């Protein structure tokens, strides 16, 4: 009999992927499922990017590349950071990986020793704690809620720091809440990190899907000293609707980048060559499609939040970015439908999927059991139909 490693004992499948898979299975069986669980844009990858991939195939760019990525893509990433964030990096400070998730995994493996603590604001993206634990680290959670705009204050961060704190994770705009930190909030958090010697991990994958009048803020832009103490993580998946192409990138201290590349060399080697050439076009080519998608998501966001807040017993803050809402559904706990009692976010999500044919993600997956996450990466028509179904189903609870 095979003995599975101890590190697998607490490792679960990504809840968001599990819900999406279940919804897709029900669709295949003929159910008319409205999907509010997806973690990817419903837009197709822009044509210029697809054509660049085809061109790469035709030109023979189908072999191994350098482990850390082709020079052309590294340079495109460097140009992006300079133009969008005012940040200067060298090629030795940039690593291309197989998606944003891969970048974070590499970083945790390269940065953390057993027992090292990582401060993680709650709600968090589902994969942060497992990746910290797989590296031997210990997640330390700082809870936030509607009163703080789902953002961790510098004071709360300071209170969470101990002698074993190695890093802090900042995700802005956030999955699952859509919250985005202001420049002042990032400056205050950065000051604590420098004072306490805590490394900053800045996940900026939703940077382009920000609804403010100015570009989203990067904590690495606060100062040269902060930049040298920060790893910025980003990618092409969300902004360019390239989730399946699997290209993420990291920029930060070259010794840490070098360590991450050594790990990558012994696991995946280089990201797909064709995807890398497509990503060069994504970053360097026309950005009109990104702006159009962000504008559409902003309108869908308004529609989703207004619809959710119109449902009696449900409340939802207005996100500032990404394409998720995080709705408080705790008022429905303890209510019943037939012989079924809704006790938590999993129970409510299951009820909505089975009775309303609406797929949402339970908030417990993000560390908050009072909420559910709803994605508006779907059509306005689906948003309208899904909200109507939810209103009817939740109204039927006694």
C-alpha positions as CSV (number, residue, x, y, z in Angstrom):
1,X,0.0,0.0,0.0
2,X,1.3,3.4,-0.9
3,X,2.0,5.8,2.0
4,X,1.2,9.4,1.2
5,X,3.5,12.1,2.6
6,X,2.5,13.9,5.8
7,X,2.6,17.3,4.0
8,X,-0.4,16.1,2.0
9,X,-2.6,15.5,5.2
10,X,-4.0,19.1,5.3
11,X,-3.8,19.9,1.6
12,X,-7.1,20.2,-0.1
13,X,-8.1,20.9,-3.7
14,X,-8.7,24.5,-4.6
15,X,-12.3,25.2,-3.5
16,X,-12.9,27.7,-6.4
17,X,-11.8,25.1,-8.9
18,X,-13.9,22.4,-7.2
19,X,-17.1,24.6,-7.4
20,X,-16.4,25.5,-11.0
21,X,-15.9,21.8,-11.9
22,X,-19.1,20.8,-10.2
23,X,-21.1,23.6,-12.0
24,X,-19.6,22.5,-15.3
25,X,-20.6,18.9,-14.6
26,X,-24.2,19.9,-13.8
27,X,-24.3,21.9,-17.1
28,X,-23.2,18.8,-19.0
29,X,-26.1,17.0,-17.4
30,X,-28.5,19.5,-18.7
31,X,-28.9,21.9,-15.8
32,X,-29.1,25.6,-16.6
33,X,-26.4,26.8,-14.2
34,X,-25.6,30.5,-13.9
35,X,-21.9,30.6,-13.0
36,X,-20.8,33.2,-10.4
37,X,-17.8,31.1,-9.4
38,X,-15.4,31.6,-12.2
39,X,-12.0,33.1,-11.5
40,X,-11.3,34.1,-15.1
41,X,-12.6,36.7,-17.6
42,X,-15.3,35.6,-19.9
43,X,-13.6,37.5,-22.8
44,X,-11.6,35.7,-25.4
45,X,-7.9,36.3,-25.6
46,X,-7.4,39.4,-28.0
47,X,-6.7,38.4,-31.6
48,X,-3.3,40.2,-31.8
49,X,-2.1,37.9,-28.9
50,X,-3.4,34.7,-30.6
51,X,-1.8,35.7,-33.9
52,X,1.5,36.2,-32.1
53,X,1.3,32.7,-30.7
54,X,0.6,31.3,-34.2
55,X,3.5,33.3,-35.6
56,X,5.7,31.8,-32.9
57,X,4.8,28.3,-34.0
58,X,5.3,29.1,-37.6
59,X,8.7,30.6,-36.9
60,X,9.8,27.5,-34.9
61,X,9.8,29.0,-31.4
62,X,8.7,25.6,-30.0
63,X,11.9,24.4,-28.2
64,X,13.2,24.8,-24.7
65,X,13.9,28.4,-23.6
66,X,16.1,29.7,-20.8
67,X,14.6,28.5,-17.5
68,X,13.8,32.0,-16.4
69,X,12.1,33.1,-19.6
70,X,13.1,34.5,-23.0
71,X,15.0,37.8,-23.0
72,X,12.2,39.5,-25.1
73,X,9.6,38.7,-22.4
74,X,11.8,39.8,-19.6
75,X,12.4,43.1,-21.4
76,X,8.7,43.5,-22.0
77,X,8.1,43.0,-18.3
78,X,10.8,45.5,-17.4
79,X,9.2,48.0,-19.8
80,X,5.8,47.4,-18.2
81,X,7.1,48.0,-14.7
82,X,8.9,51.2,-15.8
83,X,5.9,52.6,-17.7
84,X,3.1,51.5,-15.3
85,X,4.7,51.7,-11.9
86,X,7.8,53.8,-12.2
87,X,9.9,50.8,-11.1
88,X,13.4,49.9,-12.6
89,X,14.4,46.3,-12.8
90,X,17.2,44.4,-14.5
91,X,16.8,41.1,-16.3
92,X,18.5,39.4,-13.3
93,X,15.6,40.7,-11.1
94,X,12.8,39.2,-13.3
95,X,11.6,35.6,-13.5
96,X,9.0,34.3,-15.9
97,X,7.0,31.3,-14.5
98,X,4.1,29.0,-15.4
99,X,1.4,31.4,-14.2
100,X,1.0,33.7,-11.2
101,X,0.4,30.8,-8.8
102,X,3.7,29.2,-9.9
103,X,5.5,32.4,-9.1
104,X,4.1,32.5,-5.5
105,X,4.9,28.8,-5.0
106,X,8.5,29.3,-6.2
107,X,8.8,32.3,-3.9
108,X,7.5,30.5,-0.8
109,X,9.9,27.6,-1.4
110,X,12.8,30.0,-1.9
111,X,12.1,32.3,1.0
112,X,10.7,30.3,3.9
113,X,12.3,28.0,6.4
114,X,10.3,25.7,8.7
115,X,8.5,27.8,11.4
116,X,8.8,31.1,9.5
117,X,5.6,33.1,9.9
118,X,3.8,34.8,7.0
119,X,1.2,37.5,7.8
120,X,-1.9,37.0,5.6
121,X,-4.9,39.4,5.7
122,X,-8.3,37.6,5.8
123,X,-10.2,37.2,3.5
124,X,-7.3,35.8,1.4
125,X,-6.9,34.1,-2.0
126,X,-7.4,30.4,-1.3
127,X,-3.9,29.2,-2.3
128,X,-1.8,31.5,0.0
129,X,-2.0,29.4,3.2
130,X,-1.5,26.0,1.5
131,X,1.6,27.3,-0.4
132,X,3.0,28.8,2.8
133,X,2.5,25.5,4.7
134,X,4.0,23.4,1.9
135,X,7.2,25.4,2.3
136,X,7.1,24.7,6.1
137,X,5.9,28.2,6.9
138,X,3.1,29.2,9.3
139,X,0.3,31.4,8.1
140,X,-0.7,34.2,10.6
141,X,-4.1,35.6,9.9
142,X,-5.2,39.2,10.3
143,X,-9.0,39.4,10.1
144,X,-10.7,42.2,8.3
145,X,-14.3,43.0,7.6
146,X,-16.6,45.6,6.1
147,X,-15.7,48.1,8.7
148,X,-12.1,48.2,7.5
149,X,-13.0,47.9,3.8
150,X,-11.6,44.3,3.9
151,X,-8.1,45.9,4.2
152,X,-5.4,45.3,6.9
153,X,-4.3,48.4,8.7
154,X,-0.7,49.1,9.5
155,X,-1.6,48.8,13.2
156,X,-3.2,45.4,12.8
157,X,-0.1,44.3,10.8
158,X,2.2,45.5,13.5
159,X,0.2,43.6,16.2
160,X,0.6,40.4,14.1
161,X,4.4,40.6,13.8
162,X,6.5,38.3,16.0
163,X,10.1,37.4,16.2
164,X,9.4,34.6,13.6
165,X,7.6,36.8,11.1
166,X,9.4,36.5,7.7
167,X,7.0,38.0,5.2
168,X,3.6,39.6,4.7
169,X,1.3,39.1,1.7
170,X,-0.5,42.1,0.2
171,X,-3.0,41.4,-2.6
172,X,-4.4,44.6,-4.3
173,X,-6.9,44.7,-5.9
174,X,-8.0,41.7,-3.9
175,X,-9.4,38.3,-4.6
176,X,-12.1,37.7,-3.2
177,X,-13.2,41.2,-2.1
178,X,-12.1,43.5,-4.8
179,X,-10.6,45.8,-2.2
180,X,-7.7,48.0,-3.2
181,X,-5.2,49.7,-0.9
182,X,-4.6,53.4,-1.2
183,X,-1.1,54.9,-1.5
184,X,-1.2,56.1,2.0
185,X,-2.3,52.7,3.4
186,X,0.6,51.0,1.5
187,X,3.1,53.5,2.8
188,X,2.0,52.8,6.4
189,X,2.2,49.0,5.9
190,X,5.6,49.4,4.2
191,X,6.9,51.5,7.1
192,X,6.0,48.7,9.6
193,X,7.6,46.1,7.3
194,X,10.9,48.0,7.1
195,X,10.9,48.7,10.8
196,X,10.3,45.0,11.7
197,X,12.4,43.5,9.0
198,X,9.5,41.8,7.3
199,X,9.7,41.0,3.6
200,X,6.8,42.2,1.4
201,X,5.1,39.9,-1.1
202,X,2.9,42.1,-3.4
203,X,0.4,40.1,-5.5
204,X,-0.8,42.6,-8.2
205,X,-2.4,40.2,-10.7
206,X,-5.6,42.3,-10.9
207,X,-3.7,45.6,-11.3
208,X,-5.2,46.4,-14.7
209,X,-8.8,45.6,-13.5
210,X,-8.9,48.6,-11.1
211,X,-11.8,51.0,-11.2
212,X,-10.3,54.2,-9.7
213,X,-9.4,57.3,-11.7
214,X,-5.7,56.7,-11.3
215,X,-3.7,53.4,-11.9
216,X,-3.6,50.9,-9.0
217,X,-0.9,51.5,-6.4
218,X,2.1,49.2,-6.1
219,X,3.7,49.1,-2.7
220,X,7.2,48.7,-4.3
221,X,6.7,52.2,-5.7
222,X,6.8,53.8,-2.2
223,X,10.5,54.1,-2.1
224,X,13.8,52.6,-3.2
225,X,14.2,50.9,0.2
226,X,10.7,49.4,0.0
227,X,11.3,48.2,-3.5
228,X,14.5,46.3,-2.4
229,X,12.4,44.6,0.3
230,X,9.5,43.6,-2.0
231,X,8.7,40.8,-4.5
232,X,6.1,42.0,-7.0
233,X,4.0,39.3,-8.6
234,X,1.9,39.7,-11.7
235,X,1.0,38.0,-14.9
236,X,-1.0,38.1,-18.1
237,X,-3.9,35.8,-17.0
238,X,-6.5,38.3,-15.8
239,X,-5.7,41.5,-17.7
240,X,-5.4,39.9,-21.1
241,X,-7.8,37.0,-20.5
242,X,-4.9,34.5,-20.9
243,X,-5.6,32.2,-18.0
244,X,-4.9,29.0,-19.9
245,X,-1.6,30.3,-21.4
246,X,0.0,30.1,-17.9
247,X,2.4,33.0,-17.8
248,X,3.2,34.8,-14.6
249,X,6.2,36.9,-13.6
250,X,8.0,38.1,-10.5
251,X,10.3,41.0,-10.0
252,X,12.5,41.6,-6.9
253,X,15.9,41.1,-5.3
254,X,18.1,39.3,-7.7
255,X,19.4,36.7,-5.2
256,X,15.9,35.7,-4.3
257,X,15.0,35.6,-8.0
258,X,18.0,33.4,-8.6
259,X,16.9,31.0,-5.9
260,X,13.4,30.9,-7.3
261,X,14.8,30.1,-10.8
262,X,16.9,27.2,-9.3
263,X,13.6,25.7,-7.9
264,X,11.9,26.2,-11.3
265,X,14.8,24.6,-13.0
266,X,14.3,21.4,-11.0
267,X,10.5,21.4,-11.3
268,X,8.9,22.8,-14.5
269,X,11.9,24.2,-16.3
270,X,10.8,27.0,-18.7
271,X,7.2,28.2,-19.2
272,X,5.8,27.2,-22.6
273,X,7.8,28.9,-25.3
274,X,4.7,29.8,-27.4
275,X,2.9,31.3,-24.5
276,X,6.0,33.5,-23.7
277,X,5.9,35.0,-27.2
278,X,2.2,35.6,-26.9
279,X,2.8,37.4,-23.6
280,X,5.4,39.6,-25.3
281,X,2.7,40.8,-27.6
282,X,0.2,41.2,-24.7
283,X,2.6,43.5,-22.9
284,X,3.9,45.4,-25.8
285,X,0.9,45.4,-28.2
286,X,-2.3,47.5,-28.2
287,X,-3.9,47.9,-24.8
288,X,-7.4,48.9,-26.0
289,X,-8.9,45.4,-25.2
290,X,-7.7,45.7,-21.6
291,X,-9.3,49.1,-21.1
292,X,-12.6,47.9,-22.7
293,X,-12.7,44.8,-20.5
294,X,-12.0,46.9,-17.4
295,X,-14.8,49.4,-18.3
296,X,-17.3,46.5,-18.9
297,X,-16.4,44.9,-15.6
298,X,-16.9,48.2,-13.8
299,X,-20.4,48.3,-15.2
300,X,-21.1,44.7,-14.3
301,X,-19.8,45.4,-10.8
302,X,-22.3,48.1,-10.3
303,X,-25.1,45.9,-11.6
304,X,-24.1,43.0,-9.4
305,X,-23.7,45.0,-6.2
306,X,-26.9,46.9,-6.6
307,X,-28.8,43.7,-7.3
308,X,-27.2,41.9,-4.3
309,X,-28.0,44.8,-1.9
310,X,-31.6,44.7,-3.1
311,X,-32.0,41.2,-1.7
312,X,-33.4,41.4,1.8
313,X,-30.9,40.1,4.4
314,X,-27.9,40.3,2.1
315,X,-25.3,43.1,2.0
316,X,-22.3,43.8,-0.2
317,X,-19.6,46.4,-0.3
318,X,-18.7,48.0,-3.7
319,X,-15.4,46.5,-4.9
320,X,-12.6,48.7,-6.2
321,X,-11.2,46.2,-8.7
322,X,-10.8,42.6,-9.9
323,X,-14.2,41.0,-10.9
324,X,-15.5,39.6,-7.6
325,X,-18.0,40.7,-5.0
326,X,-17.9,39.4,-1.4
327,X,-21.5,39.3,0.0
328,X,-22.4,38.9,3.6
329,X,-25.0,36.2,3.9
330,X,-24.8,35.4,7.6
331,X,-28.4,36.7,8.1
332,X,-29.6,33.5,6.4
333,X,-27.8,31.1,8.7
334,X,-30.2,29.2,10.9
335,X,-33.0,29.4,8.3
336,X,-34.3,26.3,6.6
337,X,-35.8,24.9,3.4
338,X,-37.8,21.8,4.1
339,X,-35.7,19.7,6.4
340,X,-32.5,21.5,5.4
341,X,-31.0,24.1,7.8
342,X,-28.5,26.5,6.4
343,X,-25.6,26.6,8.9
344,X,-22.7,28.1,7.0
345,X,-21.3,29.4,3.7
346,X,-20.9,25.9,2.3
347,X,-24.5,25.1,3.1
348,X,-25.7,28.3,1.5
349,X,-23.6,27.8,-1.6
350,X,-24.8,24.2,-1.9
351,X,-28.4,25.4,-1.5
352,X,-28.0,28.0,-4.2
353,X,-26.4,25.6,-6.6
354,X,-29.0,22.9,-6.1
355,X,-32.2,24.9,-5.7
356,X,-31.4,28.1,-7.7
357,X,-28.9,26.6,-10.2
358,X,-26.5,29.4,-9.3
359,X,-22.8,28.6,-8.6
360,X,-21.0,30.7,-6.0
361,X,-18.0,30.1,-3.8
362,X,-18.4,29.7,-0.1
363,X,-16.5,32.3,1.9
364,X,-14.9,29.8,4.2
365,X,-12.6,29.0,1.3
366,X,-11.2,32.5,1.8
367,X,-11.1,32.3,5.6
368,X,-14.5,34.1,6.1
369,X,-17.5,31.9,6.7
370,X,-20.0,34.8,6.9
371,X,-19.7,35.6,3.1
372,X,-19.9,34.1,-0.3
373,X,-17.8,35.2,-3.4
374,X,-19.6,36.0,-6.6
375,X,-17.8,36.6,-9.8
376,X,-19.2,39.0,-12.4
377,X,-17.0,37.6,-15.2
378,X,-20.1,36.7,-17.1
379,X,-22.7,38.4,-19.2
380,X,-25.1,41.1,-17.9
381,X,-27.9,38.8,-18.9
382,X,-26.6,36.0,-16.7
383,X,-26.1,38.5,-13.8
384,X,-29.7,39.6,-14.1
385,X,-31.1,36.0,-14.3
386,X,-28.7,34.8,-11.5
387,X,-29.7,37.6,-9.1
388,X,-33.4,36.9,-9.7
389,X,-32.9,33.2,-8.9
390,X,-31.0,34.0,-5.8
391,X,-33.6,36.4,-4.6
392,X,-36.4,33.8,-5.1
393,X,-34.3,31.0,-3.4
394,X,-33.2,33.1,-0.5
395,X,-36.7,34.4,0.0
396,X,-38.0,30.8,0.3
397,X,-35.9,30.2,3.4
398,X,-37.9,30.2,6.5
